[in-house]
Amino acid sequence: MTYKPKKQLGQNFLSDKKILMKIVESVDIKKDDTILEIGPGQGSLTYHLAQKAGKVIAVEKDTELVEYLGKKFENLKNLEIINDDILNFLESGIKNHELWNKKYIIIGNIPYYLTSFLLRKIFEIKNKPSEIVLMVQKEVAERMVAKPLDKTRGKQGEMNLLAISVQIFAEPEILFYVSKNSFWPKPKVDSAVIKISNFKNKISNLDPEKFMVLIKAGFSAKRKLLVNNLSKSLDIPKEKIYDIFRVVGLDFNVRAQDLSLGDWDNIYKQINF
């Protein structure tokens, strides 16, 4: 059986067996665990996951690939293949599935353009996974684990929208990097395997939608002072923003990328949306 990757679906299959095993070994999978695999591809990782887990639920959008996997793994009794778009499955399909009420782990090699949309959907799920292990673009992974300004170490702030939108809900960690040569067909960029765990709102009494309005306002103009971005985007007089900065102890010349989650929390609690 052969299957040709579809460029329009962003399909790049991991072909390096050492990397496949490294991904499997990076997760403490037990015999009674359930794995939700996103984008199983040709099933190289799927097979190894099924050997360790109690059940693997693989969600694949490509109907042709679903048929291919069904034939390839017809004897794997602990594998369920679902023909659906993962965003659609997380939004509606999961509510009618056993995953809605049980513990599970998410593992996947996802198209790079899907990362932020996918994570947003996962964070909105009532029954979140115990952990997530994803193969993503190297640059995306590094943005996800960015840190705020650290004057004691002379480190410039590198925070961004993606980092904040992930770190308010969980803790991201880069496990290892993967060369573009490990894929077929070879993509233009290198990848990284990232682990997201310890799901918990880092900010108390948080309204995610209102909080993201604040964050997007802060990052609305790169390299501009935060006071200007907030004033313009939220239509709040600068003097009011200065007053808030005085209360929370922020420098008037601070930029959005310099702030920690705690700083954003303090601002959020001072602004009356």
C-alpha positions in Angstrom: 0.0 0.0 0.0 1.3 3.5 -0.9 0.0 7.0 -0.2 1.2 10.2 -1.7 1.2 13.2 0.6 -1.2 16.1 -0.3 0.5 19.4 -0.3 -2.8 21.3 0.0 -3.4 19.6 3.4 0.1 20.5 4.7 1.0 16.8 4.9 4.6 16.1 5.8 5.1 12.6 7.3 7.7 11.9 9.9 10.0 9.2 8.5 12.8 9.0 11.1 12.3 6.0 13.3 14.6 7.3 16.0 12.5 10.5 16.3 9.3 8.4 16.3 10.5 6.4 19.3 11.8 9.5 21.0 8.3 11.0 20.9 6.7 7.8 22.3 9.3 7.6 25.1 8.8 11.3 26.0 5.3 10.4 27.3 4.7 8.1 30.3 2.1 6.0 28.5 0.5 3.3 30.6 -1.5 0.2 29.5 -4.8 1.8 30.5 -4.2 5.2 29.0 -6.2 6.6 26.1 -4.4 8.6 23.4 -6.0 11.1 21.1 -3.7 11.2 18.1 -4.1 14.3 15.8 -3.1 13.7 12.2 -1.8 10.1 12.2 -0.4 10.4 8.7 0.7 7.0 7.4 0.4 5.6 10.9 4.1 5.3 11.8 3.6 6.8 15.3 0.1 5.3 15.6 1.4 1.8 15.6 3.9 2.4 18.4 1.3 4.3 20.5 -1.1 1.4 20.1 1.6 -1.0 21.4 1.8 1.0 24.7 -1.6 2.5 25.3 -5.0 0.9 26.1 -6.6 2.7 23.3 -5.6 5.1 20.5 -8.2 7.4 18.9 -6.8 8.8 15.6 -8.5 11.8 14.0 -7.8 12.2 10.4 -9.4 14.7 7.9 -8.2 13.0 4.7 -10.8 10.3 3.7 -8.3 8.6 1.4 -5.8 8.4 4.3 -8.4 7.1 6.6 -9.1 4.2 4.2 -5.4 3.6 3.9 -5.0 3.4 7.7 -8.0 1.2 8.1 -6.5 -1.4 5.8 -3.0 -1.1 7.2 -4.2 -1.5 10.8 -7.2 -3.8 10.4 -5.9 -6.1 13.1 -5.2 -3.4 15.7 -8.2 -3.9 18.0 -7.4 -0.9 20.3 -7.3 1.6 17.4 -10.3 3.8 16.5 -9.9 6.0 13.4 -12.3 9.0 13.1 -12.7 10.7 9.7 -13.1 14.3 10.8 -11.3 17.7 10.9 -9.7 17.9 14.4 -11.1 21.4 15.0 -14.6 20.2 14.3 -14.1 17.1 16.4 -12.9 19.2 19.4 -15.7 21.7 19.0 -18.6 19.2 18.6 -17.7 15.6 18.0 -15.9 15.1 21.3 -19.1 15.8 23.2 -20.7 12.6 21.9 -17.5 10.6 22.3 -16.1 8.7 25.3 -13.3 11.3 25.6 -15.8 13.7 27.0 -15.7 12.0 30.4 -12.4 10.2 30.6 -8.7 11.0 31.1 -6.7 11.1 27.9 -3.4 12.4 26.3 -3.1 14.3 23.0 -0.2 13.5 20.7 0.2 14.8 17.2 2.2 16.0 14.3 0.1 18.9 13.0 0.3 21.3 10.0 2.1 24.4 11.1 -0.8 26.7 10.2 -3.1 24.9 12.6 -1.2 25.3 15.8 -2.8 28.4 17.4 -6.3 27.5 16.3 -5.9 23.9 17.6 -4.6 25.0 21.0 -7.4 27.5 21.4 -9.9 24.7 20.8 -8.2 22.4 23.3 -8.1 25.1 26.0 -11.9 25.6 25.5 -12.7 21.9 26.1 -14.4 21.2 29.4 -12.5 17.9 29.9 -8.9 18.9 29.0 -6.2 16.3 28.3 -3.8 15.5 31.0 -1.0 16.6 28.7 -0.3 17.5 25.1 2.7 16.5 23.0 2.9 18.1 19.6 5.3 18.4 16.7 5.2 22.0 15.6 7.4 24.4 13.7 10.6 25.3 15.6 9.9 29.0 15.5 6.3 28.5 16.8 7.6 26.3 19.7 10.2 28.9 20.7 7.5 31.6 20.6 5.3 29.5 22.8 7.9 29.2 25.6 9.0 32.9 25.4 9.9 34.7 28.7 9.2 38.3 29.9 11.9 40.9 30.6 14.4 39.8 33.2 16.5 42.8 34.3 18.5 40.7 36.8 19.9 38.5 33.9 19.9 41.2 31.3 17.3 39.4 29.2 15.1 41.3 26.8 11.4 40.5 26.9 10.2 38.1 24.3 6.6 37.5 25.2 4.0 37.4 22.4 0.3 36.6 21.8 0.9 32.9 21.4 3.0 32.6 24.5 0.5 34.4 26.7 -2.5 32.5 25.3 -0.8 29.2 26.1 0.9 30.1 29.4 -2.3 31.4 31.1 -3.7 27.9 30.8 -0.8 25.6 31.0 3.0 25.2 31.0 4.8 24.6 27.7 8.2 23.0 27.4 10.3 22.2 24.3 11.4 18.6 24.6 13.7 18.4 21.6 14.3 19.7 18.0 13.7 17.8 14.8 15.5 18.4 11.5 13.4 19.0 8.4 15.4 16.1 6.9 13.4 13.7 9.2 10.2 14.3 7.1 8.8 13.2 3.7 8.3 15.3 1.8 10.9 17.6 3.4 9.4 20.9 4.7 11.2 24.2 4.5 11.7 24.6 8.2 12.9 22.5 11.2 10.4 21.4 13.9 10.3 20.9 17.6 8.4 18.6 19.9 6.7 20.5 22.6 5.0 19.3 25.7 2.1 21.2 27.3 1.0 20.1 30.8 -0.2 21.3 34.2 -3.5 22.7 33.0 -4.7 25.4 35.3 -5.8 29.0 34.9 -2.8 31.0 36.0 -5.1 34.1 36.5 -8.0 33.9 39.0 -11.5 35.0 38.0 -10.4 35.2 34.4 -12.8 35.9 31.5 -10.7 34.5 28.6 -12.4 36.6 25.9 -11.9 39.9 27.8 -8.4 39.0 28.8 -7.5 38.3 25.1 -9.0 41.7 24.2 -6.5 43.3 26.6 -3.6 41.2 25.3 -4.3 41.9 21.7 -4.6 45.6 22.4 -1.2 45.5 24.1 0.4 43.8 21.1 -1.5 45.8 18.5 1.6 47.7 17.3 5.0 46.1 17.6 7.8 48.0 19.3 5.3 50.7 20.5 5.0 51.6 24.1 2.3 49.7 25.9 0.6 52.8 27.2 0.1 54.0 23.6 -1.2 50.6 22.4 -3.7 50.2 25.3 -4.9 53.8 25.1 -5.5 53.7 21.3 -6.9 50.1 21.0 -9.2 50.3 24.1 -10.1 53.9 23.7 -8.9 54.8 27.2 -7.3 58.2 28.0 -3.5 57.9 28.5 -3.7 59.5 31.9 -6.0 56.6 33.0 -3.4 54.1 31.7 -0.7 56.0 33.5 -2.8 55.8 36.7 -3.1 52.0 36.3 0.6 51.6 35.7 1.3 53.6 38.9 -1.0 51.3 40.9 0.5 48.1 39.5 4.1 49.4 39.6 4.9 49.4 35.9 7.4 51.6 34.1 5.7 54.1 31.7 8.1 53.0 29.0 7.4 49.3 29.2 6.5 47.3 26.0 4.0 44.4 25.8 6.8 41.8 25.2 8.4 42.8 28.5 5.4 41.9 30.7 4.9 38.7 32.8 1.6 37.0 33.2 1.4 38.5 36.7 1.8 42.0 35.2 -1.0 41.3 32.7 -3.1 40.0 35.6 -2.6 43.2 37.5 -3.6 45.4 34.6 -6.6 43.2 33.8 -7.9 43.6 37.3 -7.6 47.4 37.1 -9.4 47.9 33.8 -13.2 47.9 33.9 -14.3 46.2 30.7 
